[in-house]
């Protein structure tokens, strides 16, 4: 469900140009475990953090793997971009606060 995709300029040029580091949950469509080292890297990465959500199942799977301290931290700090109103409601139900709905699937949107 989560994969680290830092510096993958061919696949995500608009993010790589900005030195973005992110977790790509939808690209593989299989549930993966969340390695502790991924959270350790995230803890030392620059903010703002953005969580792109295109799957309710993916969001729930990731959320269940987070320690409570990380859940609290993400509730306070992460910016969430959702693909639908339903996903926005799901993110709100987890206590995430900074939620916006994407206009579409491209970087320009």
Backbone as ProteinMPNN parsed JSONL, in Angstrom:
{"seq_chain_A": "XXXXXXXXXXXXXXXXXXXXXXXXXXXXXXXXXXXXXXXXXXXXXXXXXXXXXXXXXXXXXXXXXXXXXXXXXXXXXXXXXXXXXXXXXXXXXXXXXXXXXXXXXXXXX", "coords_chain_A": {"N_chain_A": [[0.81, -1.194, 0.0], [1.995, 1.219, 0.665], [4.727, 2.951, -0.718], [8.014, 4.104, -0.996], [8.99, 6.76, -2.969], [11.037, 8.524, -3.609], [12.819, 10.921, -5.507], [12.172, 9.97, -8.108], [12.259, 10.884, -11.01], [11.331, 10.393, -13.611], [8.788, 9.353, -13.348], [7.393, 11.053, -11.613], [7.808, 13.936, -12.304], [7.045, 16.622, -11.637], [7.033, 16.605, -8.887], [9.55, 15.63, -8.178], [11.21, 17.68, -9.02], [10.93, 19.467, -7.036], [12.201, 18.353, -4.942], [10.669, 16.503, -3.587], [9.604, 14.086, -1.234], [7.737, 11.266, -0.915], [5.009, 9.045, -0.126], [3.688, 6.523, -2.028], [0.731, 5.24, -2.408], [-1.219, 4.272, -4.166], [-0.065, 3.371, -6.522], [0.842, 0.704, -6.671], [-1.241, -0.97, -5.892], [-1.457, -2.979, -3.938], [-1.448, -4.242, -0.647], [0.912, -3.098, 1.563], [3.351, -3.352, 4.15], [4.182, -0.84, 6.561], [7.269, 0.31, 6.849], [9.373, 0.931, 9.691], [11.606, 2.503, 9.231], [10.779, 4.177, 7.211], [9.062, 5.974, 8.48], [10.948, 7.101, 10.16], [12.603, 8.424, 8.316], [10.728, 10.214, 7.304], [10.247, 11.755, 9.568], [12.492, 13.339, 9.653], [12.352, 14.836, 7.378], [11.713, 17.717, 5.316], [9.01, 20.006, 5.91], [6.148, 21.413, 4.251], [4.186, 18.455, 4.799], [2.502, 16.324, 2.582], [-0.258, 14.334, 2.029], [-1.484, 12.33, -0.366], [-4.551, 11.04, -1.21], [-6.179, 8.441, -2.697], [-7.539, 6.184, -2.307], [-9.726, 4.654, -0.11], [-9.366, 2.263, 1.242], [-6.575, 2.04, 1.207], [-5.844, 4.285, 2.748], [-6.971, 3.586, 5.242], [-5.545, 1.235, 5.81], [-2.889, 2.157, 6.036], [-3.198, 3.97, 8.146], [-3.888, 2.304, 10.301], [-1.488, 1.065, 10.791], [0.108, 2.994, 11.878], [1.837, 4.212, 14.74], [0.295, 5.515, 17.75], [1.451, 8.041, 18.431], [2.366, 8.983, 15.973], [-0.029, 9.129, 14.583], [-1.251, 11.256, 15.934], [0.581, 13.282, 15.331], [0.338, 13.485, 12.53], [-2.327, 14.227, 12.36], [-2.161, 16.846, 13.238], [-0.263, 18.058, 11.535], [-0.104, 17.215, 8.781], [-0.955, 17.863, 5.355], [-3.73, 17.017, 3.524], [-4.725, 15.701, 0.469], [-7.463, 14.801, -1.272], [-9.185, 12.506, -3.487], [-11.903, 12.458, -3.73], [-15.104, 13.478, -2.361], [-16.07, 11.582, -0.572], [-13.705, 10.325, 0.3], [-12.593, 12.479, 1.582], [-14.344, 12.766, 3.758], [-13.776, 10.364, 5.048], [-11.093, 10.788, 5.754], [-11.459, 12.951, 7.508], [-12.865, 11.623, 9.508], [-10.855, 10.231, 10.698], [-9.618, 12.149, 12.055], [-8.004, 13.892, 10.728], [-7.18, 17.166, 9.682], [-6.468, 19.222, 7.816], [-7.654, 19.29, 4.952], [-8.109, 18.99, 1.498], [-9.821, 18.901, -1.644], [-8.837, 17.392, -4.639], [-8.704, 18.842, -7.901], [-8.418, 17.312, -10.083], [-6.576, 14.633, -11.771], [-4.064, 15.505, -12.724], [-0.876, 17.277, -12.54], [-1.183, 20.018, -12.935], [-3.693, 20.46, -12.018]], "CA_chain_A": [[0.0, 0.0, 0.0], [2.885, 2.382, 0.674], [6.05, 2.775, -1.313], [8.796, 5.325, -1.021], [9.267, 7.048, -4.368], [11.85, 9.736, -3.64], [13.698, 11.175, -6.644], [11.772, 9.222, -9.293], [11.948, 12.013, -11.887], [10.587, 9.99, -14.798], [7.402, 9.075, -13.014], [6.783, 12.17, -10.891], [8.726, 15.068, -12.518], [6.623, 17.848, -10.956], [7.389, 16.494, -7.474], [10.998, 15.447, -8.061], [11.847, 18.979, -9.19], [10.819, 20.179, -5.763], [12.834, 17.48, -3.952], [9.606, 15.9, -2.78], [9.665, 12.705, -0.809], [6.364, 10.939, -0.6], [4.599, 7.651, -0.119], [2.773, 6.298, -3.138], [-0.104, 4.113, -2.016], [-2.085, 3.754, -5.218], [0.666, 2.904, -7.695], [1.036, -0.732, -6.714], [-2.509, -1.657, -5.624], [-1.343, -4.118, -3.036], [-1.23, -3.773, 0.71], [2.282, -3.264, 2.032], [3.572, -2.904, 5.529], [4.814, 0.464, 6.691], [8.524, 0.113, 7.575], [9.732, 1.964, 10.678], [12.601, 3.424, 8.655], [10.054, 5.172, 6.415], [8.64, 7.015, 9.425], [12.153, 7.788, 10.631], [12.987, 9.359, 7.251], [9.72, 11.263, 7.258], [10.443, 12.617, 10.734], [13.605, 14.254, 9.389], [12.176, 15.507, 6.089], [11.163, 19.072, 5.386], [7.567, 20.17, 5.796], [4.92, 20.715, 4.636], [3.949, 17.085, 4.361], [1.252, 16.189, 1.853], [-0.719, 12.961, 1.864], [-2.444, 12.215, -1.455], [-5.411, 9.886, -0.929], [-7.061, 8.051, -3.793], [-8.156, 4.917, -1.925], [-10.111, 4.551, 1.288], [-8.723, 1.06, 1.787], [-5.166, 2.372, 1.424], [-5.77, 5.193, 3.889], [-7.261, 2.826, 6.463], [-4.441, 0.295, 6.045], [-1.753, 2.933, 6.527], [-3.542, 4.548, 9.447], [-3.857, 1.236, 11.309], [-0.1, 0.71, 11.063], [0.813, 4.099, 12.527], [1.77, 4.309, 16.198], [-0.544, 6.647, 18.173], [2.174, 9.32, 18.374], [2.373, 9.408, 14.575], [-1.391, 9.526, 14.229], [-1.428, 12.613, 16.481], [1.426, 14.214, 14.577], [-0.264, 13.703, 11.22], [-3.561, 15.008, 12.549], [-1.813, 18.25, 13.434], [0.686, 18.657, 10.599], [-0.137, 16.812, 7.377], [-1.944, 18.402, 4.425], [-4.313, 15.869, 2.837], [-5.408, 15.979, -0.793], [-8.292, 13.622, -1.544], [-9.716, 12.403, -4.84], [-13.366, 12.527, -3.719], [-15.715, 13.931, -1.108], [-16.148, 10.422, 0.323], [-12.388, 10.157, 0.91], [-12.438, 13.59, 2.513], [-15.076, 12.409, 4.976], [-13.02, 9.304, 5.719], [-9.929, 11.427, 6.362], [-11.966, 13.709, 8.665], [-13.24, 10.685, 10.574], [-9.611, 9.828, 11.363], [-9.133, 13.31, 12.791], [-7.157, 14.744, 9.889], [-7.838, 18.465, 9.658], [-6.143, 20.078, 6.671], [-8.085, 18.448, 3.837], [-8.638, 19.642, 0.307], [-10.18, 17.965, -2.713], [-8.115, 17.692, -5.877], [-9.545, 19.176, -9.044], [-8.232, 16.252, -11.073], [-5.404, 13.789, -11.573], [-2.807, 16.016, -13.269], [-0.122, 18.22, -11.694], [-1.739, 21.355, -13.108], [-4.962, 20.568, -11.311]], "C_chain_A": [[0.853, 1.256, 0.0], [4.202, 2.037, 0.015], [6.747, 4.112, -1.3], [9.244, 5.573, -2.454], [10.106, 8.322, -4.484], [12.736, 9.754, -4.877], [13.389, 10.314, -7.872], [11.303, 10.234, -10.336], [11.164, 11.615, -13.13], [9.103, 9.851, -14.508], [6.691, 10.272, -12.409], [7.628, 13.44, -11.067], [8.338, 16.327, -11.762], [6.923, 17.8, -9.465], [8.895, 16.371, -7.297], [11.729, 16.782, -8.193], [11.837, 19.768, -7.897], [11.43, 19.382, -4.626], [11.811, 16.831, -3.034], [9.954, 14.471, -2.422], [8.262, 12.349, -0.373], [6.138, 9.44, -0.638], [3.524, 7.484, -1.17], [1.943, 5.065, -2.864], [-0.859, 3.493, -3.182], [-1.331, 3.087, -6.361], [0.747, 1.383, -7.779], [-0.232, -1.54, -6.483], [-2.348, -2.979, -4.885], [-0.99, -3.575, -1.666], [0.189, -4.107, 1.155], [2.369, -2.837, 3.481], [4.319, -1.579, 5.512], [6.103, 0.296, 7.504], [8.809, 1.259, 8.551], [10.714, 2.974, 10.097], [11.932, 4.493, 7.784], [9.591, 6.313, 7.316], [9.836, 7.788, 9.955], [12.629, 8.8, 9.6], [12.004, 10.52, 7.18], [9.911, 12.25, 8.406], [11.536, 13.659, 10.505], [13.479, 14.984, 8.059], [11.511, 16.869, 6.301], [9.64, 19.044, 5.274], [7.3, 21.298, 4.821], [4.875, 19.302, 4.074], [2.584, 17.044, 3.688], [0.951, 14.714, 1.687], [-1.783, 12.958, 0.782], [-3.228, 10.925, -1.25], [-6.329, 9.624, -2.109], [-7.785, 6.743, -3.488], [-8.473, 4.917, -0.432], [-9.465, 3.356, 1.961], [-7.255, 1.343, 2.105], [-5.007, 3.269, 2.648], [-5.98, 4.433, 5.195], [-6.104, 1.891, 6.817], [-3.221, 1.018, 6.611], [-2.026, 3.428, 7.937], [-3.443, 3.507, 10.558], [-2.435, 0.83, 11.673], [0.67, 1.792, 11.816], [0.718, 3.994, 14.047], [0.923, 5.529, 16.581], [0.166, 8.002, 18.116], [2.228, 9.866, 16.946], [0.979, 9.808, 14.117], [-1.642, 10.954, 14.702], [-0.644, 13.634, 15.671], [0.815, 14.512, 13.21], [-1.572, 14.481, 11.324], [-3.255, 16.499, 12.608], [-1.072, 18.86, 12.246], [0.482, 18.344, 9.125], [-1.239, 17.542, 6.606], [-2.431, 17.219, 3.604], [-5.023, 16.351, 1.58], [-6.14, 14.705, -1.161], [-8.867, 13.689, -2.955], [-11.236, 12.51, -4.894], [-13.858, 13.055, -2.381], [-15.792, 12.797, -0.092], [-14.809, 10.205, 1.035], [-12.093, 11.29, 1.888], [-13.144, 13.317, 3.831], [-14.336, 11.316, 5.76], [-11.788, 9.88, 6.421], [-10.34, 12.229, 7.596], [-12.318, 12.786, 9.825], [-12.02, 10.159, 11.328], [-9.01, 10.985, 12.161], [-8.19, 14.195, 11.998], [-7.9, 16.045, 9.623], [-7.648, 19.266, 8.391], [-6.404, 19.299, 5.39], [-8.574, 19.318, 2.695], [-8.89, 18.582, -0.757], [-9.453, 18.372, -3.976], [-9.125, 17.998, -6.983], [-9.475, 18.098, -10.11], [-6.912, 15.548, -10.874], [-4.076, 14.369, -12.052], [-2.156, 17.035, -12.333], [-0.702, 19.622, -11.775], [-3.035, 21.548, -12.332], [-4.719, 20.526, -9.828]], "O_chain_A": [[0.473, 2.259, -0.604], [4.722, 0.935, 0.187], [6.129, 5.144, -1.565], [9.82, 4.686, -3.085], [9.882, 9.119, -5.395], [13.327, 8.741, -5.249], [14.312, 9.967, -8.608], [10.102, 10.424, -10.528], [10.402, 12.426, -13.656], [8.265, 10.196, -15.34], [5.506, 10.483, -12.666], [8.122, 13.977, -10.076], [9.219, 17.042, -11.284], [7.054, 18.848, -8.833], [9.457, 16.947, -6.366], [12.755, 16.991, -7.548], [12.67, 20.653, -7.703], [11.203, 19.702, -3.459], [12.064, 16.637, -1.845], [10.534, 13.741, -3.226], [7.662, 13.048, 0.444], [6.973, 8.676, -1.122], [2.55, 8.237, -1.189], [2.415, 3.947, -3.071], [-1.112, 2.288, -3.175], [-1.922, 2.302, -7.102], [0.722, 0.834, -8.881], [-0.277, -2.712, -6.858], [-3.025, -3.963, -5.182], [-0.305, -2.559, -1.55], [0.605, -5.265, 1.123], [1.551, -2.054, 3.967], [5.006, -1.253, 4.544], [6.04, 0.153, 8.725], [8.516, 2.419, 8.259], [10.663, 4.159, 10.427], [12.464, 5.594, 7.639], [9.715, 7.484, 6.955], [9.748, 8.996, 10.174], [13.018, 9.912, 9.957], [12.404, 11.672, 7.015], [9.75, 13.456, 8.22], [11.503, 14.738, 11.097], [14.407, 15.684, 7.653], [10.852, 17.123, 7.309], [9.065, 18.169, 4.626], [8.205, 22.098, 4.587], [5.445, 19.004, 3.025], [1.627, 17.655, 4.165], [1.804, 13.939, 1.255], [-2.864, 13.515, 0.973], [-2.644, 9.847, -1.131], [-7.149, 10.465, -2.477], [-8.554, 6.248, -4.312], [-7.597, 5.151, 0.401], [-9.063, 3.433, 3.122], [-6.752, 0.933, 3.151], [-4.136, 3.036, 3.486], [-5.23, 4.628, 6.152], [-5.73, 1.77, 7.984], [-2.595, 0.541, 7.558], [-1.174, 3.313, 8.819], [-2.957, 3.812, 11.648], [-2.205, 0.301, 12.761], [1.757, 1.538, 12.333], [-0.354, 3.72, 14.586], [0.844, 6.483, 15.807], [-0.461, 9.008, 17.786], [2.145, 11.076, 16.739], [0.836, 10.746, 13.332], [-2.184, 11.771, 13.957], [-1.144, 14.716, 15.364], [0.781, 15.666, 12.783], [-1.879, 15.303, 10.461], [-4.013, 17.315, 12.083], [-1.229, 20.049, 11.971], [0.868, 19.153, 8.282], [-2.317, 17.803, 7.14], [-1.616, 16.487, 3.041], [-5.819, 17.289, 1.621], [-5.524, 13.654, -1.341], [-9.017, 14.763, -3.537], [-11.807, 12.64, -5.977], [-13.12, 13.074, -1.395], [-15.602, 13.016, 1.104], [-14.781, 9.931, 2.235], [-11.424, 11.085, 2.901], [-12.605, 13.604, 4.899], [-14.284, 11.352, 6.989], [-11.479, 9.501, 7.551], [-9.651, 12.193, 8.616], [-12.095, 13.126, 10.987], [-12.138, 9.696, 12.462], [-8.01, 10.813, 12.858], [-7.634, 15.15, 12.541], [-9.104, 16.038, 9.369], [-8.58, 19.928, 7.935], [-5.486, 18.719, 4.811], [-9.348, 20.255, 2.891], [-8.265, 17.522, -0.771], [-9.445, 19.545, -4.349], [-10.243, 17.482, -6.991], [-10.372, 17.984, -10.946], [-6.196, 15.831, -9.914], [-3.035, 13.762, -11.801], [-2.81, 17.583, -11.446], [-0.709, 20.344, -10.777], [-3.421, 22.676, -12.027], [-5.666, 20.602, -9.045]]}, "name": "protein", "num_of_chains": 1, "seq": "XXXXXXXXXXXXXXXXXXXXXXXXXXXXXXXXXXXXXXXXXXXXXXXXXXXXXXXXXXXXXXXXXXXXXXXXXXXXXXXXXXXXXXXXXXXXXXXXXXXXXXXXXXXXX"}
